[in-house]
Amino acid sequence: MDLDLYRQFYAEEIRAVAHLRSAVLAAAFARVPRERFLGPGPWQILAPGAETMGVSYWTTPDADPRHLYHNVLVAIDPARQLNNGQPTALATWLDELGLQPGESFLHIGCGVGYYTAIAAEAVGPTGRVVGVEVDLGLAARARENLAERDNVQVTAGDGGEVDSGPVDAILVNAGATHPRPLWLDRLRSGGRLLLPLTFAAPGAATGVGYMLRIERREVPETPYAARFVGPVGIYHCEGARDPELNLKLREGLARGTFRTVTTLSRAPHEPGPACWLHGTDFCLQSGAAGGAA
């Protein structure tokens, strides 16, 4: 079967399973060659439920790239259990950001750049994409993989310190206990930030929690809108974890009240009844609680 046709089937499966609203995003999955980002095969694949049978990865029988066009995790570095993320999960997150042609997008934790390329297709040639990766080896691979895309720039470094300039959308592809101030600063009016807020046991490399969607409202004096949109389990985001907030987040999620969160305030204030997760320079608040942006 023609590989382009396989990509079309793959994109249609992702569109259906992830219930994508964006036709542009669905088309991007049909156009971007996944094998270009994962190196020559055979590849090691982690299928859903494989860990419960005591098997971490299985190896494709050959180097036919058609093996990659399924909703599976593919190993980037199996020794670290580091994978190219599951397509439906990343598709759902990118869809939640509502990327539009001509917009600017910041991808924190871009890995080898596959989903960065998907986003670049969605914003089109008039858009701008910045990928940031703290792992130097992965950043080098992403830079090489994306070299032919004129609208993409890849930077190695701490995603909370690399200044992308003003952007319309940000995806943080690693678990944090709080948003970094620069991410909030760089959102344009109407800009969206999708962030995995996760808690973890001491010493664990991964955490669990929920994706938080933050939107900067058009009127600068009002708080950022915020809401939780779905569960997540993910590796930690370097520089974006605080032990005290880790405990507060665990307690907050255990209460089951996370769906009451509606705003993020950056105005200094004392903790009060409306504060769902109160940090030193931000506060997630429930209901119609206010505060200055």
Secondary structure, 3 states (H helix, E strand, C coil): CCHHHHHHHHHHHHHHHHCCCCHHHHHHHHHCCHHHHHCCCCCEEECCCHHHHCCCCEECCCCCHHHHCCCCEEEEEHHHCEEECCHHHHHHHHHHHCCCCCCEEEEECCCCCHHHHHHHHHHCCCCEEEEEECCHHHHHHHHHHCCCCCCEEEEECCCCCCCCCCEEEEEECCEECCCCHHHHHHEEEEEEEEEEEEECCCCCCEEEEEEEEEECCCCCCCCEEEEEEEEEEEEECCCCCCHHHHHHHHHHHHHCCHHHEEEEECCCCCCCCCEEEECCCCEEEECCCCCCC
